[in-house]
């Protein structure tokens, strides 16, 4: 089994992510994953918005939405 990924950030504000999980098994659940993110500054508050998608064999594909606030 192996997994790996990368992240590219532009100006420490915009992010692109990709990864892959691999196993030499017939019933392994996961595979490709992709994501994007953006960090915004609003005065003293930093907001981060993220989206990711993960390929799975069960329950269709998974999608995640994340919002973070740092004060």
LOFI-742020 format. One record per atom (N, C-alpha, C): residue number from 1; residue in three letters; chain; x, y, z. Coordinates in Angstrom, 2 decimals. Layout:
N
[node NUM, ALA, A, [X, Y, Z]];
...
//
This chain:
71
[node 1, UNK, A, [0.84, -1.16, 0.00]];
[node 1, UNK, A, [0.00, 0.00, 0.00]];
[node 1, UNK, A, [0.90, 1.24, 0.00]];
[node 2, UNK, A, [0.51, 2.26, -0.72]];
[node 2, UNK, A, [1.22, 3.54, -0.70]];
[node 2, UNK, A, [0.22, 4.67, -0.94]];
[node 3, UNK, A, [0.57, 5.83, -0.47]];
[node 3, UNK, A, [-0.23, 7.02, -0.76]];
[node 3, UNK, A, [0.70, 8.21, -0.85]];
[node 4, UNK, A, [0.25, 9.20, -1.56]];
[node 4, UNK, A, [1.07, 10.39, -1.73]];
[node 4, UNK, A, [0.21, 11.54, -2.21]];
[node 5, UNK, A, [0.77, 12.72, -2.15]];
[node 5, UNK, A, [0.03, 13.87, -2.60]];
[node 5, UNK, A, [0.90, 15.10, -2.71]];
[node 6, UNK, A, [0.31, 16.17, -3.19]];
[node 6, UNK, A, [1.04, 17.43, -3.27]];
[node 6, UNK, A, [0.08, 18.58, -3.02]];
[node 7, UNK, A, [0.65, 19.71, -2.68]];
[node 7, UNK, A, [-0.11, 20.94, -2.50]];
[node 7, UNK, A, [0.66, 22.07, -3.16]];
[node 8, UNK, A, [-0.04, 22.86, -3.92]];
[node 8, UNK, A, [0.54, 24.05, -4.53]];
[node 8, UNK, A, [-0.18, 25.26, -3.93]];
[node 9, UNK, A, [0.58, 26.22, -3.44]];
[node 9, UNK, A, [-0.07, 27.44, -2.95]];
[node 9, UNK, A, [0.46, 28.65, -3.71]];
[node 10, UNK, A, [-0.44, 29.55, -3.99]];
[node 10, UNK, A, [-0.11, 30.78, -4.68]];
[node 10, UNK, A, [-0.31, 31.92, -3.70]];
[node 11, UNK, A, [0.75, 32.64, -3.42]];
[node 11, UNK, A, [0.72, 33.83, -2.56]];
[node 11, UNK, A, [0.22, 33.48, -1.14]];
[node 12, UNK, A, [0.37, 32.24, -0.73]];
[node 12, UNK, A, [-0.10, 31.75, 0.58]];
[node 12, UNK, A, [-1.58, 32.06, 0.82]];
[node 13, UNK, A, [-2.33, 32.19, -0.27]];
[node 13, UNK, A, [-3.76, 32.49, -0.16]];
[node 13, UNK, A, [-4.64, 31.51, -0.92]];
[node 14, UNK, A, [-4.15, 30.94, -2.00]];
[node 14, UNK, A, [-4.93, 30.03, -2.83]];
[node 14, UNK, A, [-4.19, 28.69, -2.91]];
[node 15, UNK, A, [-4.94, 27.60, -2.81]];
[node 15, UNK, A, [-4.33, 26.28, -2.70]];
[node 15, UNK, A, [-4.97, 25.29, -3.66]];
[node 16, UNK, A, [-4.15, 24.45, -4.26]];
[node 16, UNK, A, [-4.59, 23.30, -5.05]];
[node 16, UNK, A, [-3.95, 22.07, -4.44]];
[node 17, UNK, A, [-4.75, 21.01, -4.29]];
[node 17, UNK, A, [-4.24, 19.80, -3.65]];
[node 17, UNK, A, [-4.67, 18.57, -4.46]];
[node 18, UNK, A, [-3.82, 17.56, -4.45]];
[node 18, UNK, A, [-4.15, 16.28, -5.09]];
[node 18, UNK, A, [-3.43, 15.17, -4.34]];
[node 19, UNK, A, [-4.05, 14.02, -4.31]];
[node 19, UNK, A, [-3.44, 12.87, -3.65]];
[node 19, UNK, A, [-3.98, 11.58, -4.24]];
[node 20, UNK, A, [-3.30, 10.48, -3.90]];
[node 20, UNK, A, [-3.74, 9.18, -4.36]];
[node 20, UNK, A, [-3.40, 8.12, -3.31]];
[node 21, UNK, A, [-4.35, 7.26, -3.03]];
[node 21, UNK, A, [-4.16, 6.10, -2.14]];
[node 21, UNK, A, [-4.23, 4.84, -3.00]];
[node 22, UNK, A, [-3.25, 3.97, -2.84]];
[node 22, UNK, A, [-3.22, 2.75, -3.62]];
[node 22, UNK, A, [-2.93, 1.57, -2.71]];
[node 23, UNK, A, [-3.63, 0.48, -2.95]];
[node 23, UNK, A, [-3.35, -0.79, -2.27]];
[node 23, UNK, A, [-3.57, -1.91, -3.27]];
[node 24, UNK, A, [-2.78, -2.94, -3.18]];
[node 24, UNK, A, [-2.90, -4.09, -4.06]];
[node 24, UNK, A, [-3.93, -5.06, -3.49]];
[node 25, UNK, A, [-5.17, -4.58, -3.38]];
[node 25, UNK, A, [-6.28, -5.37, -2.85]];
[node 25, UNK, A, [-7.47, -5.22, -3.79]];
[node 26, UNK, A, [-8.28, -6.26, -3.88]];
[node 26, UNK, A, [-9.44, -6.19, -4.75]];
[node 26, UNK, A, [-10.54, -5.29, -4.22]];
[node 27, UNK, A, [-10.64, -5.16, -2.90]];
[node 27, UNK, A, [-11.74, -4.39, -2.32]];
[node 27, UNK, A, [-11.26, -3.13, -1.58]];
[node 28, UNK, A, [-10.20, -2.51, -2.06]];
[node 28, UNK, A, [-9.71, -1.29, -1.44]];
[node 28, UNK, A, [-10.66, -0.15, -1.78]];
[node 29, UNK, A, [-10.96, 0.71, -0.81]];
[node 29, UNK, A, [-12.03, 1.69, -0.96]];
[node 29, UNK, A, [-11.63, 3.00, -1.62]];
[node 30, UNK, A, [-10.40, 3.43, -1.47]];
[node 30, UNK, A, [-10.03, 4.80, -1.84]];
[node 30, UNK, A, [-9.15, 4.86, -3.06]];
[node 31, UNK, A, [-9.02, 6.08, -3.63]];
[node 31, UNK, A, [-8.19, 6.29, -4.81]];
[node 31, UNK, A, [-7.77, 7.75, -4.88]];
[node 32, UNK, A, [-8.17, 8.42, -5.93]];
[node 32, UNK, A, [-7.80, 9.81, -6.18]];
[node 32, UNK, A, [-8.52, 10.77, -5.24]];
[node 33, UNK, A, [-7.83, 11.83, -4.83]];
[node 33, UNK, A, [-8.47, 12.91, -4.07]];
[node 33, UNK, A, [-7.96, 14.25, -4.60]];
[node 34, UNK, A, [-8.86, 15.23, -4.66]];
[node 34, UNK, A, [-8.55, 16.56, -5.17]];
[node 34, UNK, A, [-9.14, 17.59, -4.24]];
[node 35, UNK, A, [-8.52, 18.77, -4.18]];
[node 35, UNK, A, [-9.05, 19.82, -3.32]];
[node 35, UNK, A, [-8.57, 21.20, -3.71]];
[node 36, UNK, A, [-9.31, 22.20, -3.27]];
[node 36, UNK, A, [-8.96, 23.61, -3.47]];
[node 36, UNK, A, [-9.24, 24.35, -2.17]];
[node 37, UNK, A, [-8.58, 25.49, -2.01]];
[node 37, UNK, A, [-8.80, 26.30, -0.81]];
[node 37, UNK, A, [-8.43, 27.74, -1.05]];
[node 38, UNK, A, [-8.98, 28.62, -0.22]];
[node 38, UNK, A, [-8.66, 30.05, -0.29]];
[node 38, UNK, A, [-8.66, 30.61, 1.12]];
[node 39, UNK, A, [-7.71, 31.50, 1.38]];
[node 39, UNK, A, [-7.59, 32.15, 2.69]];
[node 39, UNK, A, [-7.82, 33.64, 2.48]];
[node 40, UNK, A, [-8.78, 34.22, 3.23]];
[node 40, UNK, A, [-9.12, 35.63, 3.12]];
[node 40, UNK, A, [-8.90, 36.33, 4.45]];
[node 41, UNK, A, [-8.40, 37.54, 4.40]];
[node 41, UNK, A, [-8.21, 38.33, 5.61]];
[node 41, UNK, A, [-9.28, 39.41, 5.68]];
[node 42, UNK, A, [-10.00, 39.44, 6.79]];
[node 42, UNK, A, [-11.02, 40.46, 7.04]];
[node 42, UNK, A, [-10.67, 41.16, 8.35]];
[node 43, UNK, A, [-9.87, 42.18, 8.27]];
[node 43, UNK, A, [-9.41, 42.86, 9.48]];
[node 43, UNK, A, [-8.51, 41.95, 10.29]];
[node 44, UNK, A, [-8.88, 41.70, 11.54]];
[node 44, UNK, A, [-8.09, 40.84, 12.42]];
[node 44, UNK, A, [-8.49, 39.37, 12.29]];
[node 45, UNK, A, [-9.43, 39.06, 11.42]];
[node 45, UNK, A, [-9.94, 37.70, 11.26]];
[node 45, UNK, A, [-9.46, 37.11, 9.94]];
[node 46, UNK, A, [-8.96, 35.89, 9.99]];
[node 46, UNK, A, [-8.61, 35.15, 8.78]];
[node 46, UNK, A, [-9.65, 34.06, 8.56]];
[node 47, UNK, A, [-10.24, 34.04, 7.36]];
[node 47, UNK, A, [-11.21, 33.01, 7.00]];
[node 47, UNK, A, [-10.58, 32.10, 5.95]];
[node 48, UNK, A, [-10.78, 30.80, 6.11]];
[node 48, UNK, A, [-10.29, 29.81, 5.15]];
[node 48, UNK, A, [-11.46, 28.99, 4.67]];
[node 49, UNK, A, [-11.59, 28.86, 3.35]];
[node 49, UNK, A, [-12.63, 28.05, 2.73]];
[node 49, UNK, A, [-11.94, 26.93, 1.97]];
[node 50, UNK, A, [-12.40, 25.70, 2.18]];
[node 50, UNK, A, [-11.78, 24.54, 1.53]];
[node 50, UNK, A, [-12.84, 23.60, 0.98]];
[node 51, UNK, A, [-12.52, 22.96, -0.11]];
[node 51, UNK, A, [-13.37, 21.92, -0.70]];
[node 51, UNK, A, [-12.47, 20.76, -1.10]];
[node 52, UNK, A, [-12.92, 19.54, -0.83]];
[node 52, UNK, A, [-12.17, 18.37, -1.27]];
[node 52, UNK, A, [-13.12, 17.28, -1.75]];
[node 53, UNK, A, [-12.64, 16.49, -2.67]];
[node 53, UNK, A, [-13.37, 15.38, -3.26]];
[node 53, UNK, A, [-12.48, 14.15, -3.18]];
[node 54, UNK, A, [-13.06, 13.02, -2.75]];
[node 54, UNK, A, [-12.31, 11.77, -2.63]];
[node 54, UNK, A, [-13.06, 10.66, -3.35]];
[node 55, UNK, A, [-12.37, 9.95, -4.20]];
[node 55, UNK, A, [-12.93, 8.82, -4.92]];
[node 55, UNK, A, [-13.07, 7.63, -3.96]];
[node 56, UNK, A, [-14.26, 7.04, -3.90]];
[node 56, UNK, A, [-14.47, 5.84, -3.08]];
[node 56, UNK, A, [-15.32, 4.84, -3.84]];
[node 57, UNK, A, [-15.21, 3.58, -3.47]];
[node 57, UNK, A, [-16.01, 2.53, -4.10]];
[node 57, UNK, A, [-17.34, 2.32, -3.38]];
[node 58, UNK, A, [-17.45, 2.79, -2.15]];
[node 58, UNK, A, [-18.66, 2.61, -1.35]];
[node 58, UNK, A, [-19.26, 4.00, -1.09]];
[node 59, UNK, A, [-20.57, 4.10, -1.06]];
[node 59, UNK, A, [-21.28, 5.37, -0.77]];
[node 59, UNK, A, [-20.98, 6.43, -1.82]];
[node 60, UNK, A, [-20.71, 6.06, -3.03]];
[node 60, UNK, A, [-20.31, 6.99, -4.09]];
[node 60, UNK, A, [-19.08, 7.77, -3.65]];
[node 61, UNK, A, [-18.80, 8.91, -4.23]];
[node 61, UNK, A, [-17.61, 9.69, -3.88]];
[node 61, UNK, A, [-17.92, 10.61, -2.70]];
[node 62, UNK, A, [-16.89, 10.93, -1.92]];
[node 62, UNK, A, [-17.06, 11.80, -0.75]];
[node 62, UNK, A, [-16.66, 13.22, -1.10]];
[node 63, UNK, A, [-17.42, 14.18, -0.59]];
[node 63, UNK, A, [-17.12, 15.60, -0.76]];
[node 63, UNK, A, [-17.13, 16.26, 0.60]];
[node 64, UNK, A, [-16.16, 17.15, 0.83]];
[node 64, UNK, A, [-16.04, 17.83, 2.11]];
[node 64, UNK, A, [-15.94, 19.34, 1.88]];
[node 65, UNK, A, [-16.68, 20.10, 2.67]];
[node 65, UNK, A, [-16.61, 21.55, 2.66]];
[node 65, UNK, A, [-16.17, 21.99, 4.06]];
[node 66, UNK, A, [-15.18, 22.87, 4.13]];
[node 66, UNK, A, [-14.66, 23.32, 5.42]];
[node 66, UNK, A, [-14.57, 24.84, 5.43]];
[node 67, UNK, A, [-14.98, 25.44, 6.55]];
[node 67, UNK, A, [-14.81, 26.87, 6.76]];
[node 67, UNK, A, [-14.12, 27.02, 8.10]];
[node 68, UNK, A, [-13.02, 27.79, 8.12]];
[node 68, UNK, A, [-12.28, 28.03, 9.36]];
[node 68, UNK, A, [-12.19, 29.52, 9.60]];
[node 69, UNK, A, [-12.29, 29.92, 10.86]];
[node 69, UNK, A, [-12.14, 31.32, 11.24]];
[node 69, UNK, A, [-11.09, 31.41, 12.34]];
[node 70, UNK, A, [-10.08, 32.24, 12.11]];
[node 70, UNK, A, [-9.02, 32.47, 13.10]];
[node 70, UNK, A, [-9.11, 33.92, 13.55]];
[node 71, UNK, A, [-9.21, 34.10, 14.86]];
[node 71, UNK, A, [-9.33, 35.46, 15.42]];
[node 71, UNK, A, [-8.03, 35.89, 16.02]];
//
